[in-house]
Amino acid sequence: MPRAKKITSEDLCRLALDYQQIVAGMKITIPAFGEYVRSQGYAVEDYLIRRNKEVREHIEAYNQAIVQRNIDAVIVFHGLDFWRKTVLHRR
């Protein structure tokens, strides 16, 4: 007879969404997320989070979106021509 799950995938996904609100734009790491899950009263080790395919895919998608957003911000920043604007506004 298999052991009962310590936490369901739905609960982990819900906690991942809550944790996204807390970190607000930073990448999520499994150890940091594991600490958050344990602080919420669940006795879950990091390897159980890594093994959960749904949560792992959710975290990877979030991290990819954060990286893309940061790349877009850098591209926009480099696309701005501050020197030209300051020279034009002096006239």
C-alpha positions in Angstrom: 0.0 0.0 0.0 1.5 3.4 -1.0 2.1 6.1 1.5 -0.2 9.1 1.6 1.0 12.3 0.0 2.3 14.9 2.3 0.9 17.7 0.1 -1.2 17.7 -3.1 -0.1 19.2 -6.4 -3.0 21.7 -6.1 -1.8 22.9 -2.8 1.8 23.3 -4.1 0.6 25.2 -7.1 -1.5 27.5 -4.9 1.5 28.1 -2.7 3.7 28.8 -5.8 1.2 31.5 -6.8 1.3 33.0 -3.4 5.1 32.9 -3.4 5.2 34.6 -6.8 3.3 37.5 -5.2 5.9 37.7 -2.4 9.0 37.6 -4.5 7.5 40.0 -7.1 9.7 39.7 -10.1 12.6 37.7 -8.8 13.3 34.1 -10.0 12.0 31.3 -7.8 14.5 28.8 -6.6 13.4 25.4 -5.2 15.3 25.8 -1.8 13.7 29.2 -1.2 10.3 28.0 -2.2 10.7 24.9 0.0 11.5 27.2 3.0 8.3 29.1 2.2 6.2 25.9 2.0 7.7 24.7 5.3 6.9 28.1 6.9 3.3 27.6 5.9 3.1 24.4 8.0 3.8 21.7 5.5 6.5 19.1 6.2 7.7 18.9 2.6 11.4 18.4 1.6 12.9 20.1 -1.5 13.2 16.8 -3.4 9.5 16.3 -3.2 8.9 19.7 -4.8 11.5 18.9 -7.5 9.8 15.6 -8.3 6.3 17.2 -8.7 6.1 17.8 -12.4 3.3 20.3 -12.4 4.9 22.6 -9.8 8.3 22.3 -11.5 6.8 23.3 -14.9 4.9 26.1 -13.2 8.1 27.5 -11.6 10.1 27.1 -14.8 7.5 29.0 -16.8 7.5 31.8 -14.2 11.3 32.0 -14.3 11.3 32.1 -18.1 8.8 34.9 -18.1 10.9 36.9 -15.5 14.0 36.4 -17.7 12.2 37.5 -20.8 10.8 40.6 -19.0 14.3 41.6 -17.8 15.7 41.1 -21.3 12.9 43.3 -22.7 13.7 46.0 -20.1 17.3 46.0 -21.1 16.5 46.2 -24.8 14.2 49.2 -24.2 16.8 50.9 -22.0 19.6 50.5 -24.6 17.2 51.7 -27.3 16.7 55.0 -25.6 19.0 57.8 -26.8 19.5 60.0 -23.7 22.3 62.0 -25.1 20.4 63.0 -28.2 17.3 64.0 -26.1 19.4 66.1 -23.7 21.0 67.9 -26.6 17.7 68.6 -28.3 16.1 69.9 -25.1 18.9 72.3 -24.5 18.0 74.3 -27.6 
